[in-house]
Amino acid sequence: MSTTFGGRAASVRFDRVTKAFGDFVAVDSVSFEVDAGSLATLLGPSGCGKTTTLRMIAGLELSTAGRIWIGEHDVTGLPATRRDVSMVFQSYALFPHMTVMENVAYGFTVSGTPKAEARERAEQGLALVGLKGFGARLPSELSGGQQQRVAVARALVLEPEVLLFDEPLSNLDAKLRRRVREEIRDIQRSLGLTVVYVTHDQEEALAVSDKVIVMRNAAIAQEGTPRELYEQPADRFVADFIGDANLVEAEIRSVDGDLARVSIGGVEVRVPGRGLPVGRVLAAIRPEAVLLEGQGGGGLAGTVRKAAYLGKHLEYTVDSPVGELFVIDRRIDDPRPAGAGVAIRFGDRIALVPDAD
C-alpha cells in the first residue's frame, strides 16, 4: 500500500468544447490545456461558464460538442464515476453525522477497501492538511477553515489524476482565505498534483495559479501566467477584470524598439509598446502607478475626492483631466485630505491595450 499521495497527475485538454442547456449556450467552443502537475484557474464573473467547464472535467455535465481528454484518455462521454477525478465543493459537502475520520475515509468505505487500510489512508490525509488528531470530531466541532481542510483531505486520499476546486474559499473570511489558499498551493506543489480551480476572486487566482484562464460570455477571453495577464491584458475586459486598473484614453506618439512614447493627457511616459502602432490606444494604469505630489509639481492637475486609510496604504479617488483615478499610496505618513489639490504623474505599471473604443 502506498504511503504517499500524488504521482498520477494527468493533463486536461479541451478541444472546441460546447455545452448548451436547450437554447442557452453556457460554454461556447472552448479549447485549452492544463499541464500535468500544474494548477490552472478558471476565472471570470458570474455566469461566464467557468463552473460548467469545471463540471464537464468532472463528468457531472457532459459536453454538447467537442472532445475532452484527461491524460491520453478521451473521457468526453464518460460519467463522473468512470473518471479519475476528485472535486472539492464550495459547501464542503461533509456528512454531518460522520466523524472527520469517517468523512475522509468515505471513498474507501464505499469501494470496499479494508477498514484498517481506509483508516490508515485517512490518517495520512488528515496529517497532510494539518489535522492530525482531529479524526474523532464531528464537522460541527470544526471551524470553517478546518472543515475545508477535511474536504481537501477526503479528495486527496483518493489520489486522483485531477483535483478540482469549485470556489473553495468563498465561505471563509479574508484572513483565513489567504492562509488556506497558501496551504492548497503548497500541497499541490509538494505532491505534483494537477489542479483546476474555479474562482471569481482575481487576487486569489493570481496568488495560486501557474496558468489563469479568463472567461467571459461562455468563451475564453485570455489565458496565460498571472504576470502575463496583469501586465499584458488582451483587451479592455481583461485589463479591468484582472486587478484594479484605471482605463484611460492615451496616444502612442512614437515607437522605439519594444518601448512606446505615450501621452496620457499630455503627460508622457515610456512603456512596453506591445507591437501597437502610433495612434490612439487604451492605457490600463494600475493604482500604484498613479503618483500624487503637491500642487505645482508638474504633471496633471487633480483634486482628491475621497481618501481612505487602510493600515498598510492609503486609497484615493482623484478627479483628473483624464477621468476619475483610483490610487494606492504606500506613504501613510503623508495623507492628503479630500478636497486637496494634487499633481499627478505616472509610474511604469501601465499596460497598453489594443482597443480604445
C-alpha positions in Angstrom: 0.0 0.0 0.0 1.3 3.5 -0.9 2.1 5.8 1.9 2.3 9.0 -0.1 -0.1 10.9 -2.3 0.3 12.2 -5.8 2.4 10.8 -8.6 -0.5 10.0 -11.1 -1.2 13.6 -12.2 -2.6 13.9 -15.7 -3.1 16.7 -18.1 -6.5 18.1 -19.1 -7.3 19.1 -22.6 -10.5 20.7 -24.1 -10.9 20.8 -27.9 -13.7 23.1 -29.0 -16.0 22.0 -26.2 -19.5 23.4 -26.1 -22.2 22.9 -23.5 -25.8 24.0 -24.2 -28.8 23.8 -22.0 -31.6 24.0 -24.5 -31.1 27.3 -26.4 -28.8 28.6 -23.7 -25.1 28.1 -24.5 -23.1 28.0 -21.2 -19.8 27.2 -22.8 -19.1 28.0 -26.4 -16.3 26.1 -28.4 -13.7 26.4 -25.6 -10.2 25.0 -26.1 -7.3 24.9 -23.6 -4.8 22.6 -22.0 -3.7 22.2 -18.3 -0.3 20.6 -18.0 0.1 17.6 -15.7 1.3 18.7 -12.2 0.2 22.3 -12.6 -2.5 24.5 -11.1 -4.8 26.3 -13.6 -7.6 28.7 -12.5 -10.8 29.3 -14.4 -11.5 33.0 -13.6 -14.4 35.2 -14.5 -17.6 36.9 -13.4 -20.8 35.0 -12.5 -22.4 33.3 -15.5 -19.3 33.3 -17.7 -19.2 29.4 -17.9 -16.3 28.6 -15.6 -18.2 26.3 -13.2 -19.9 24.5 -16.1 -16.4 24.0 -17.6 -15.2 22.5 -14.3 -18.3 20.2 -14.1 -17.5 18.9 -17.6 -14.0 18.0 -16.4 -15.6 16.1 -13.5 -18.2 14.4 -15.7 -21.0 16.0 -13.8 -22.1 17.6 -17.1 -21.5 16.0 -20.5 -20.5 18.3 -23.4 -22.8 19.0 -26.3 -19.9 19.2 -28.7 -16.1 18.9 -28.8 -13.7 16.5 -27.1 -12.3 16.3 -23.5 -9.1 14.4 -22.7 -7.6 13.5 -19.3 -4.1 12.4 -19.9 -4.2 10.2 -23.0 -7.8 9.1 -22.5 -10.8 10.6 -24.3 -13.3 11.0 -21.5 -15.9 13.0 -23.4 -18.7 10.6 -23.0 -17.7 9.1 -19.6 -19.8 9.7 -16.5 -18.2 11.0 -13.3 -17.9 7.5 -11.8 -15.6 6.5 -14.6 -13.2 9.4 -14.4 -10.2 9.5 -12.1 -11.2 13.0 -10.7 -12.0 14.3 -7.2 -13.8 17.6 -6.5 -13.8 19.9 -3.5 -17.0 21.9 -3.4 -17.8 25.4 -2.1 -20.1 24.0 0.5 -17.5 21.4 1.7 -20.2 18.7 1.4 -19.2 16.9 4.6 -21.5 14.3 6.2 -22.6 15.9 9.5 -23.4 12.6 11.2 -20.0 11.1 10.4 -16.7 11.9 12.2 -13.9 13.6 10.4 -12.1 10.3 10.0 -15.3 8.7 8.5 -15.7 11.6 6.1 -12.1 11.3 4.9 -12.3 7.5 4.6 -15.7 7.6 2.9 -14.4 6.9 -0.7 -12.6 3.9 0.5 -15.5 2.6 2.6 -17.9 2.7 -0.4 -15.4 0.9 -2.6 -14.9 -1.9 -0.2 -11.4 -1.2 1.0 -10.5 -3.0 4.2 -11.2 -0.8 7.3 -7.6 -0.8 8.5 -6.2 0.4 5.2 -9.0 3.0 4.9 -8.2 4.4 8.3 -4.5 4.5 7.7 -5.0 6.4 4.4 -7.4 8.8 6.1 -5.0 9.4 8.9 -2.3 10.2 6.3 -4.6 12.6 4.6 -5.5 14.4 7.8 -1.8 14.7 8.7 -1.1 16.2 5.3 -3.6 19.0 5.8 -2.6 19.7 9.4 -5.5 18.0 11.2 -3.7 15.0 12.8 -5.6 14.0 15.9 -8.9 15.5 14.7 -10.4 12.3 13.4 -12.8 11.6 16.2 -14.5 15.0 15.9 -17.7 15.9 14.1 -17.7 18.5 11.3 -19.8 20.8 13.5 -16.9 20.9 16.0 -14.6 22.4 13.5 -14.1 25.9 12.2 -14.8 26.7 8.5 -11.2 26.6 7.6 -10.8 23.2 9.3 -13.9 21.8 7.5 -12.4 22.9 4.2 -9.2 21.1 5.0 -11.2 17.9 5.7 -12.8 18.3 2.3 -9.4 18.6 0.7 -8.1 15.6 2.6 -11.1 13.5 1.5 -10.3 14.3 -2.1 -6.5 13.9 -1.8 -6.6 10.4 -0.3 -8.2 9.0 -3.4 -5.1 10.1 -5.4 -7.0 11.4 -8.4 -5.4 12.2 -11.7 -7.0 15.6 -11.5 -8.2 17.5 -8.4 -11.0 20.1 -8.9 -11.9 23.1 -6.7 -15.1 24.9 -7.1 -14.9 28.3 -5.3 -13.3 26.6 -2.3 -12.7 29.7 -0.2 -15.8 31.8 -0.7 -17.2 30.8 2.7 -14.1 31.9 4.6 -13.2 35.3 6.0 -10.4 37.3 4.2 -7.5 36.4 6.6 -8.4 32.7 6.6 -8.9 32.6 2.8 -5.3 33.8 2.4 -3.9 31.1 4.7 -6.0 28.2 3.2 -5.1 29.2 -0.4 -1.4 29.1 0.6 -1.9 25.6 2.1 -3.7 24.4 -1.1 -0.9 25.7 -3.2 1.8 24.2 -1.0 0.1 20.8 -1.1 -0.3 21.0 -4.9 3.3 21.8 -5.5 4.7 19.3 -3.0 2.6 16.4 -4.4 2.8 17.5 -8.0 -0.9 17.4 -8.4 -2.9 18.6 -11.4 -5.4 21.1 -10.1 -8.2 23.0 -11.9 -9.5 25.7 -9.6 -12.6 28.0 -10.1 -12.9 31.4 -8.6 -14.3 34.8 -9.3 -11.6 36.4 -7.0 -8.8 37.9 -9.1 -6.3 38.2 -6.2 -6.9 34.5 -5.3 -6.3 33.5 -8.9 -3.1 35.5 -9.2 -1.8 34.1 -5.9 -2.2 30.3 -6.6 -2.0 29.7 -10.3 0.5 28.6 -12.8 -2.0 29.5 -15.5 -5.1 31.6 -15.4 -7.9 31.1 -18.0 -10.1 34.2 -18.0 -13.7 33.5 -19.2 -16.3 35.9 -20.5 -19.7 35.2 -22.0 -19.1 31.4 -22.3 -15.7 31.8 -24.1 -12.1 32.3 -23.2 -11.0 36.0 -23.2 -7.3 35.3 -22.5 -5.1 32.7 -20.9 -1.6 33.0 -19.5 0.5 33.3 -16.4 -0.6 35.7 -13.7 2.1 38.1 -14.7 1.2 38.0 -18.4 -2.4 38.7 -17.7 -1.7 41.5 -15.3 1.0 43.2 -17.4 -0.2 42.3 -20.9 -4.0 42.2 -20.9 -5.5 41.3 -24.3 -8.4 43.8 -24.2 -10.4 46.2 -22.1 -12.3 43.4 -20.3 -9.2 41.6 -19.1 -7.4 44.8 -18.1 -10.4 45.8 -16.0 -11.1 42.4 -14.5 -7.5 41.3 -13.6 -6.7 43.6 -10.6 -7.8 47.2 -10.4 -7.0 49.3 -13.4 -7.7 52.9 -14.4 -8.6 52.7 -18.1 -7.9 56.0 -19.8 -7.6 57.0 -23.4 -4.0 57.7 -24.5 -1.9 58.2 -27.6 1.2 56.5 -28.8 3.4 59.2 -30.2 6.3 57.1 -31.3 7.8 53.6 -31.0 11.4 52.8 -30.4 12.1 49.0 -30.4 10.0 47.5 -27.6 9.1 50.8 -26.0 6.4 53.3 -26.9 6.3 57.0 -26.1 2.8 57.5 -24.9 0.9 60.7 -24.0 -1.7 60.5 -21.2 -3.5 63.8 -21.0 -0.3 65.5 -22.1 2.0 63.7 -19.6 4.4 61.5 -21.5 5.6 58.0 -20.3 7.7 55.3 -21.9 6.1 51.8 -21.6 6.2 48.5 -23.5 4.6 49.1 -26.8 3.3 45.5 -27.3 3.6 45.9 -31.1 0.9 48.5 -31.3 1.1 51.3 -33.9 1.3 55.0 -33.5 -2.1 56.4 -32.7 -5.0 56.2 -30.2 -4.8 53.4 -27.6 -6.2 52.5 -24.2 -3.9 52.7 -21.2 -4.5 50.4 -18.2 -2.9 52.3 -15.3 -2.5 50.3 -12.1 -3.5 52.2 -8.9 0.1 52.0 -7.6 1.3 53.7 -10.8 -0.5 56.9 -10.2 1.9 59.1 -8.2 0.5 62.1 -6.3 2.5 65.1 -5.4 1.7 68.6 -4.1 0.3 71.2 -6.4 2.8 72.9 -8.7 4.8 69.7 -9.1 4.1 69.3 -12.8 2.1 66.6 -14.4 -1.7 66.7 -14.4 -3.6 68.9 -12.0 -6.1 66.9 -10.0 -8.3 67.0 -6.9 -8.7 64.4 -4.2 -12.4 63.5 -4.0 -12.2 60.6 -1.4 -9.4 59.4 0.9 -9.4 56.2 3.0 -6.7 54.8 5.4 -6.3 51.0 5.2 -3.4 50.4 7.5 -0.7 49.5 5.1 -1.7 52.0 2.5 -4.0 54.9 1.6 -6.6 54.8 -1.1 -7.7 57.9 -3.0 -10.3 58.7 -5.6 -8.9 61.6 -7.6 -10.6 63.7 -10.2 -8.3 64.5 -13.2 -8.4 65.7 -16.8 -8.3 62.1 -18.0 -11.1 61.0 -15.7 -11.5 59.6 -12.2 -8.5 57.8 -11.0 -8.2 55.1 -8.2 -4.9 55.5 -6.4 -3.0 53.3 -3.9 -0.3 55.2 -2.0 2.1 53.5 0.5 3.1 56.8 2.1 0.7 56.5 5.0 2.5 59.3 7.0 1.7 61.9 4.3 -2.1 61.7 3.9 -3.9 64.0 1.5 -7.4 65.1 2.6 -10.5 65.2 0.4 -10.5 68.5 -1.5 -6.8 68.8 -1.7 -5.2 69.7 -5.0 -2.5 67.4 -6.3 -0.1 67.0 -9.2 -0.5 63.6 -10.9 2.4 61.7 -12.5 2.5 58.1 -13.8 4.9 55.3 -13.0 5.7 52.3 -15.1 2.9 49.9 -14.1 1.0 50.8 -17.3 -0.3 48.3 -19.9 -1.3 49.4 -23.3 -4.5 47.7 -24.5 -5.3 47.4 -28.2 -8.9 48.6 -28.1 -9.6 52.2 -27.1 -13.3 52.1 -28.1 
